[in-house]
Amino acid sequence: MTIDHLNSGEILSQGTATDTTVYLCGLTGGDTSKDVAGQTRDVLAKIDKCLAHYGTDKSKLLSAVIYLDDLRRKPAMNEVWKEWLGDLKRPARACVGVQLEMGTEVEIMVTAAR
C-alpha cells in the first residue's frame, strides 16, 4: 500500500492518503480577525484545495470532526457548513467544544473517499 503525504512537516502532515481514503489534519482559517462564519469559509476552502490535491472532493466526505472554541457559535458555523455542502449527502459528523489557539474559533478535520 502506498501512503501519500501532503505538506509533511516536523509535527504533522496536512493530509495523508491511501489508494482509497484521504485523511486531512485539523485545518484552521488562519485569519483570526474574522468571525466564526468567516473562519469556517476559509477552512472549507482549504479543505476543497487539499481534497482536490488528492483527486477527490467534498461529495466523497465520509466523516468530519468540527472543533469550536465556543459552542454558542455552532449555529453560525452550521449555516456556512450547510451552504458549502449544498444538496450533497452529509458525512458522519461530530462537533465539540474545545480550547483552541488564541483567536481561532473553528478547526475542522475530515476523511474522504478517493
Contacts in CASP RR format, 6 or more apart in sequence:
PFRMAT RR
TARGET T0000
AUTHOR 0000-0000-0000
METHOD contacts of the structure
MODEL  1
MTIDHLNSGEILSQGTATDTTVYLCGLTGGDTSKDVAGQTRDVLAKIDKC
LAHYGTDKSKLLSAVIYLDDLRRKPAMNEVWKEWLGDLKRPARACVGVQL
EMGTEVEIMVTAAR
1 18 0 8 1.000
1 19 0 8 1.000
2 18 0 8 1.000
2 19 0 8 1.000
3 16 0 8 1.000
3 17 0 8 1.000
3 18 0 8 1.000
4 16 0 8 1.000
4 17 0 8 1.000
4 18 0 8 1.000
4 54 0 8 1.000
5 13 0 8 1.000
5 15 0 8 1.000
5 16 0 8 1.000
6 13 0 8 1.000
6 14 0 8 1.000
6 15 0 8 1.000
6 16 0 8 1.000
6 17 0 8 1.000
6 50 0 8 1.000
6 53 0 8 1.000
6 54 0 8 1.000
7 13 0 8 1.000
7 14 0 8 1.000
7 15 0 8 1.000
8 14 0 8 1.000
12 25 0 8 1.000
13 25 0 8 1.000
14 24 0 8 1.000
14 25 0 8 1.000
14 27 0 8 1.000
14 50 0 8 1.000
15 22 0 8 1.000
15 23 0 8 1.000
15 24 0 8 1.000
15 25 0 8 1.000
15 50 0 8 1.000
16 22 0 8 1.000
16 23 0 8 1.000
17 23 0 8 1.000
17 54 0 8 1.000
17 114 0 8 1.000
18 114 0 8 1.000
19 114 0 8 1.000
20 113 0 8 1.000
20 114 0 8 1.000
21 62 0 8 1.000
21 111 0 8 1.000
21 112 0 8 1.000
21 113 0 8 1.000
21 114 0 8 1.000
22 50 0 8 1.000
22 51 0 8 1.000
22 54 0 8 1.000
22 56 0 8 1.000
22 111 0 8 1.000
22 112 0 8 1.000
22 113 0 8 1.000
22 114 0 8 1.000
23 111 0 8 1.000
24 47 0 8 1.000
24 50 0 8 1.000
24 51 0 8 1.000
24 109 0 8 1.000
24 110 0 8 1.000
24 111 0 8 1.000
24 112 0 8 1.000
25 109 0 8 1.000
26 65 0 8 1.000
26 67 0 8 1.000
26 107 0 8 1.000
26 108 0 8 1.000
26 109 0 8 1.000
27 43 0 8 1.000
27 46 0 8 1.000
27 47 0 8 1.000
27 50 0 8 1.000
27 107 0 8 1.000
27 108 0 8 1.000
27 109 0 8 1.000
28 39 0 8 1.000
28 43 0 8 1.000
28 100 0 8 1.000
28 101 0 8 1.000
28 104 0 8 1.000
28 106 0 8 1.000
28 107 0 8 1.000
29 39 0 8 1.000
29 42 0 8 1.000
29 43 0 8 1.000
29 46 0 8 1.000
29 104 0 8 1.000
29 106 0 8 1.000
30 39 0 8 1.000
30 42 0 8 1.000
30 104 0 8 1.000
31 38 0 8 1.000
31 39 0 8 1.000
31 42 0 8 1.000
32 39 0 8 1.000
32 102 0 8 1.000
32 103 0 8 1.000
32 104 0 8 1.000
32 105 0 8 1.000
34 42 0 8 1.000
35 76 0 8 1.000
35 105 0 8 1.000
36 68 0 8 1.000
36 73 0 8 1.000
36 76 0 8 1.000
36 77 0 8 1.000
36 105 0 8 1.000
36 106 0 8 1.000
37 76 0 8 1.000
37 77 0 8 1.000
37 79 0 8 1.000
37 80 0 8 1.000
38 80 0 8 1.000
39 104 0 8 1.000
39 105 0 8 1.000
39 106 0 8 1.000
40 76 0 8 1.000
40 77 0 8 1.000
40 80 0 8 1.000
40 81 0 8 1.000
40 106 0 8 1.000
40 108 0 8 1.000
41 80 0 8 1.000
41 84 0 8 1.000
43 106 0 8 1.000
43 107 0 8 1.000
43 108 0 8 1.000
44 80 0 8 1.000
44 81 0 8 1.000
44 84 0 8 1.000
44 108 0 8 1.000
47 58 0 8 1.000
47 108 0 8 1.000
47 110 0 8 1.000
48 57 0 8 1.000
48 58 0 8 1.000
51 57 0 8 1.000
51 58 0 8 1.000
51 60 0 8 1.000
51 110 0 8 1.000
51 112 0 8 1.000
54 112 0 8 1.000
54 114 0 8 1.000
55 114 0 8 1.000
56 112 0 8 1.000
56 113 0 8 1.000
56 114 0 8 1.000
57 112 0 8 1.000
58 84 0 8 1.000
58 85 0 8 1.000
58 88 0 8 1.000
58 112 0 8 1.000
59 88 0 8 1.000
59 89 0 8 1.000
60 112 0 8 1.000
60 113 0 8 1.000
60 114 0 8 1.000
61 88 0 8 1.000
61 91 0 8 1.000
61 110 0 8 1.000
61 111 0 8 1.000
61 112 0 8 1.000
62 91 0 8 1.000
62 92 0 8 1.000
62 110 0 8 1.000
62 111 0 8 1.000
62 112 0 8 1.000
62 113 0 8 1.000
63 91 0 8 1.000
63 92 0 8 1.000
63 93 0 8 1.000
63 110 0 8 1.000
63 111 0 8 1.000
64 91 0 8 1.000
64 92 0 8 1.000
64 93 0 8 1.000
64 94 0 8 1.000
64 108 0 8 1.000
64 109 0 8 1.000
64 110 0 8 1.000
64 111 0 8 1.000
65 93 0 8 1.000
65 94 0 8 1.000
65 95 0 8 1.000
65 96 0 8 1.000
65 108 0 8 1.000
65 109 0 8 1.000
65 110 0 8 1.000
66 77 0 8 1.000
66 81 0 8 1.000
66 93 0 8 1.000
66 94 0 8 1.000
66 95 0 8 1.000
66 96 0 8 1.000
66 106 0 8 1.000
66 107 0 8 1.000
66 108 0 8 1.000
67 95 0 8 1.000
67 96 0 8 1.000
67 97 0 8 1.000
67 98 0 8 1.000
67 100 0 8 1.000
67 106 0 8 1.000
67 107 0 8 1.000
67 108 0 8 1.000
67 109 0 8 1.000
68 74 0 8 1.000
68 77 0 8 1.000
68 95 0 8 1.000
68 96 0 8 1.000
68 97 0 8 1.000
68 98 0 8 1.000
68 105 0 8 1.000
68 106 0 8 1.000
69 97 0 8 1.000
69 98 0 8 1.000
69 99 0 8 1.000
69 100 0 8 1.000
69 103 0 8 1.000
69 104 0 8 1.000
69 105 0 8 1.000
69 106 0 8 1.000
70 97 0 8 1.000
70 105 0 8 1.000
71 95 0 8 1.000
71 97 0 8 1.000
73 105 0 8 1.000
73 106 0 8 1.000
74 95 0 8 1.000
77 95 0 8 1.000
77 106 0 8 1.000
91 110 0 8 1.000
98 107 0 8 1.000
100 106 0 8 1.000
100 107 0 8 1.000
END
